[in-house]
């Protein structure tokens, strides 16, 4: 390999490393939500094909989702005011149910995993019904959050 070509590959390697770092360093609420959707798909699929490992893995990823960046939390808090407590409560409830799904799946308790999965989905959708549009509007204002 000549040196010109070698440095071309080096530049590509550095650029792709930087772009990976950029995505890892800047999660935002929308990106976190897109990850949750993938995790819910893994859980649903696992329940449908009796793959409890996929259920446990998806639920564990939901439980460990990244934190919303502080500046976005601030924007949401300013918009929601005293309702911020309710917004947070939805997050806590979904979090606790995801832990419960993971524990049930690891024990092979399919019925409990299904019941908790249904409650968790209700939690996702209840938060969306109450806050998704409002919060998305605040976070998508130019120069804010994204
Ligand atoms: C605490 C409230 C809350 C909970 C709980 C919640 N979401 Fe969301 N979700 C939001 C908000 C707010 C948005 C809009 C974000 C934006 O557009 O910036 C959103 C957006 C989304 C989107 C759309 C992303 C896009 O590309 O536009 C998906 C998918 C999603 N959520 C999945 C989920 C799943 C799956 C769960 C449950 C495991 C969940 N959410 C739980 C508040 C919540």
Boltz pocket constraint, residues with backbone or C-beta under 6 A from the ligand:
constraints:
  - pocket:
      binder: B
      contacts: [[A, 29], [A, 30], [A, 33], [A, 34], [A, 36], [A, 37], [A, 40], [A, 62], [A, 87], [A, 88], [A, 90], [A, 91], [A, 94], [A, 120], [A, 121], [A, 123], [A, 124], [A, 125], [A, 127], [A, 128], [A, 131], [A, 132], [A, 133], [A, 135], [A, 136], [A, 139], [A, 140]]
      max_distance: 6.0
